[in-house]
Amino acid sequence: MFKKILKIFAILLPLEYMSDIYFILSIISGCFLAGFVGALTGLGGGIIVVPLLSIVLGIDLNYAIGASLISVIATSSGAATAFLKKGITNLRIGLFLEIATTIGAVIGAVIAVYIASKNAINIIFGSVLIFSAINGARKKRKTHSVPESRWAKRLRLNASYEDKGKVVPYKVTNVWGGFSMMSLAGVLSGLLGIGSGALKVLAMDNIMKMPFKVSTTTSNFMIGVTAAASAVVYLQKGYIVPEIAAPVMIGVLAGSRIGAKVLTYVDTYWLKRVFILIITIIGIQMMYKGFK
């Protein structure tokens, strides 16, 4: 099927344009996978898109980050709609924590366009991801109750969601600890153009003690707003170009829509293991890039 499509393009278009078509199809297929994984884990497609564009396809890092931010917005738009309809996303928590991430994202984006090297940032972020993966892989004692939070009650953050036909109520704790982590996630999003979904999920899952599926879906909702705040700065600097951003957005949007449908049927145990594996690989990669 793929070869037939290429033959049609070869007949309709002159030979010099064929390399451009291969290039565009490479971006779309790679970003489809990024969107699918991003929707499943709440990481956002950007954490895969940046290495794909900059390392594999040889695109300048600033342009890769600009296109990645557009892809993160597309991932959030594609997945968040489906999750909101199913009632898994905690909209109130997402809007509350978005205050911290948006402010952090603008600060991070402003810093990013004025610094020559991101080596230290890569090392720090990679270290945080690896530490988080080790912490998440540890067996935790099952607790049937979460400590009552005064601020969660005031802000009406406690809620419930449907999982495999059952309504599961949950409580939220350590609200301001999660808020602080979201500020850091926002800064890193602006600096690296990745949406920082990993830190968002970890903040909600480990610090605020939210169910993992609620954490991933709420993260998917939030990363789009965070990325939009960062994208404004990159757009003003001319780092977002349609020739790269458009195929990235198409691939990620298609992948995220399918990932959102698959998520409801995936067991949380395996979903969390995939999440830990991915952030470990990315953490090692970022530290390697920083030291290199």
C-alpha positions in Angstrom: 0.0 0.0 0.0 2.8 2.4 1.0 4.7 1.7 -2.3 1.6 2.3 -4.4 1.1 5.7 -2.8 4.7 6.6 -3.5 4.3 5.5 -7.2 1.3 7.8 -7.6 3.3 10.7 -6.1 6.2 9.8 -8.5 3.8 10.1 -11.5 2.1 13.3 -10.4 5.2 15.1 -9.2 8.6 15.9 -10.7 11.6 13.8 -9.4 13.2 16.7 -7.4 10.1 16.8 -5.2 10.2 13.1 -4.2 12.9 13.6 -1.5 10.6 16.2 0.1 7.7 13.6 0.1 9.9 11.0 1.7 11.0 13.5 4.3 7.4 14.6 5.0 6.2 11.0 5.2 9.1 10.2 7.6 8.0 13.0 9.9 4.3 12.0 9.8 5.0 8.3 10.6 7.4 9.1 13.4 5.1 11.7 14.9 2.2 9.3 14.7 4.0 6.9 17.1 4.9 9.9 19.3 1.3 11.0 19.6 0.1 7.4 20.3 2.6 6.9 23.1 2.1 10.5 24.4 -1.7 10.0 24.7 -1.3 6.6 26.5 1.3 7.8 29.1 0.4 11.5 29.5 3.9 12.4 28.4 3.0 14.4 25.4 4.4 13.6 22.0 7.1 16.3 22.2 9.4 14.2 24.4 9.8 11.9 21.4 9.4 14.5 18.6 12.4 16.6 19.6 15.0 13.7 19.4 13.3 12.4 16.2 13.5 15.8 14.4 16.9 16.9 15.7 18.9 13.7 15.9 17.3 11.4 13.3 16.2 13.9 10.7 18.9 16.5 11.3 16.7 19.6 11.9 18.1 22.5 13.9 17.2 22.1 17.6 15.4 25.4 17.9 13.1 24.6 14.9 12.6 21.1 16.3 11.5 22.5 19.7 9.2 25.0 17.9 7.5 22.1 15.9 7.4 20.0 19.0 5.4 22.6 20.9 2.9 22.6 18.1 2.8 18.8 18.3 2.2 19.0 22.1 -0.8 21.3 21.5 -2.1 18.8 18.9 -1.6 15.8 21.3 -3.5 17.6 24.0 -6.3 18.6 21.6 -6.6 15.1 20.2 -6.5 13.1 23.4 -8.1 15.6 25.9 -11.4 15.8 24.1 -11.9 12.0 24.3 -10.9 11.8 28.0 -13.2 14.7 29.0 -16.1 13.0 27.3 -15.4 9.8 29.3 -15.1 11.8 32.6 -11.6 10.5 33.5 -9.9 13.9 33.3 -10.2 16.1 36.5 -10.9 19.4 34.8 -10.8 21.4 38.1 -7.4 20.2 39.0 -6.1 20.7 35.5 -7.2 24.4 35.4 -5.8 25.0 39.0 -2.4 23.5 38.3 -2.2 25.2 34.9 -1.7 28.5 36.6 1.7 27.3 37.8 2.7 25.6 34.6 1.8 28.5 32.3 3.8 31.0 34.3 6.8 28.6 34.4 6.5 27.9 30.7 6.8 31.6 29.7 9.8 32.0 32.0 11.4 28.8 30.6 10.8 29.9 26.9 12.3 33.4 27.5 15.4 31.8 29.1 15.7 29.2 26.3 16.0 31.7 23.4 18.8 33.6 25.2 21.1 30.8 26.3 23.6 29.2 24.0 23.9 25.7 25.7 21.2 23.5 27.2 23.8 20.9 28.5 23.1 21.6 32.2 19.4 21.6 31.7 19.6 18.2 29.9 21.6 16.7 32.8 19.3 18.0 35.5 16.1 17.0 33.7 17.6 13.5 32.9 18.6 13.0 36.6 15.1 14.0 37.7 13.5 11.5 35.3 15.7 8.6 36.3 15.2 9.3 40.0 11.4 9.5 39.4 11.5 6.2 37.5 13.4 4.4 40.3 10.9 5.8 42.8 7.9 4.8 40.7 9.3 1.3 40.2 9.4 0.6 43.9 6.6 -1.5 45.4 4.4 0.8 47.4 2.3 -0.2 50.3 -1.4 -0.3 49.4 -3.2 2.4 51.3 -7.0 2.4 51.3 -7.2 6.1 52.4 -5.5 9.3 51.5 -5.0 12.0 54.2 -7.8 14.6 54.1 -6.6 17.8 52.5 -8.2 21.1 53.7 -7.2 22.8 50.4 -8.6 20.0 48.3 -11.9 20.4 50.0 -11.9 24.1 49.6 -11.1 24.0 45.9 -13.4 20.9 45.4 -10.6 18.9 43.8 -11.8 15.5 45.1 -13.7 13.6 42.4 -14.5 10.1 40.9 -14.0 8.4 37.6 -15.3 5.3 35.8 -12.9 2.4 35.4 -14.1 -0.9 33.7 -17.7 -0.1 34.5 -17.1 0.8 38.1 -17.2 4.3 39.7 -14.0 4.9 41.6 -14.0 7.9 44.0 -10.6 9.4 45.1 -9.2 12.2 47.3 -6.4 14.6 46.5 -3.7 15.5 49.0 -0.6 17.8 49.2 -2.1 20.3 46.9 0.7 22.9 47.2 3.4 20.3 46.8 1.9 19.4 43.4 1.5 23.1 42.5 5.3 23.7 43.1 6.3 20.7 41.0 4.0 22.1 38.2 6.0 25.4 38.2 9.2 23.4 37.6 7.4 21.4 34.9 6.4 24.6 33.2 9.9 26.0 33.2 11.3 22.8 31.7 8.5 22.7 29.1 9.6 26.2 27.9 13.3 25.3 27.9 13.1 22.0 26.1 9.8 22.1 24.2 8.6 18.8 25.5 5.4 19.6 27.4 7.0 18.1 30.6 4.2 15.5 30.9 6.5 13.2 32.8 6.8 15.7 35.7 3.1 16.5 35.6 2.1 12.8 35.9 4.7 12.2 38.6 3.5 15.3 40.6 -0.2 14.1 40.4 0.5 10.4 40.9 3.3 10.5 43.6 2.8 13.8 45.4 -1.0 14.4 45.1 -1.8 10.7 45.3 -4.2 10.7 42.3 -5.1 7.5 40.4 -2.6 6.9 37.6 -5.2 7.0 34.8 -6.6 10.3 36.1 -3.0 11.7 36.3 -2.2 10.8 32.7 -5.5 12.1 31.3 -5.3 15.4 33.3 -1.7 15.8 32.1 -2.8 15.4 28.5 -5.3 18.2 29.1 -2.7 20.5 30.7 0.3 20.1 28.3 -1.5 21.8 25.5 -2.0 25.0 27.4 1.5 24.9 28.8 2.9 24.4 25.3 0.8 27.2 23.8 2.3 29.7 26.4 5.9 28.6 25.3 5.0 28.5 21.6 4.3 32.3 21.5 7.9 33.1 22.4 9.3 30.6 19.7 6.8 32.0 17.1 8.0 35.6 17.7 11.6 34.4 17.2 10.7 32.7 13.9 11.4 29.1 15.1 8.0 27.8 14.1 7.8 27.1 10.3 4.8 25.5 8.6 6.9 23.1 6.5 8.0 21.2 9.6 5.2 22.0 12.0 2.3 20.9 9.7 3.4 17.3 9.1 4.4 17.0 12.8 0.9 18.1 13.8 -0.9 15.8 11.4 1.1 12.7 12.6 0.8 13.5 16.3 -2.9 14.4 16.2 -3.7 11.1 14.4 -1.7 9.1 16.9 -3.1 10.8 20.0 -6.7 10.2 18.9 -6.0 6.4 18.6 -4.0 6.4 21.8 -6.9 8.0 23.7 -9.3 5.2 22.6 -6.8 2.5 23.5 -6.1 3.9 27.0 -9.6 3.0 28.4 -8.9 -0.7 27.7 -5.3 -0.8 29.0 -4.6 -2.2 32.5 -3.1 0.4 34.8 -0.3 -1.9 36.0 1.1 -2.3 32.4 0.5 1.4 31.6 2.6 2.4 34.6 5.4 0.0 33.6 5.5 1.4 30.1 5.6 5.0 31.5 8.6 4.1 33.8 10.5 2.4 30.9 10.0 5.4 28.6 11.1 8.1 31.1 14.1 6.0 32.1 15.2 5.8 28.4 14.6 9.5 27.9 16.4 10.4 31.1 19.5 8.4 30.1 19.4 10.0 26.6 19.2 13.5 28.0 22.0 13.0 30.5 24.2 11.5 27.7 23.4 14.5 25.5 24.3 16.9 28.3 27.6 15.3 29.2 28.5 14.8 25.5 
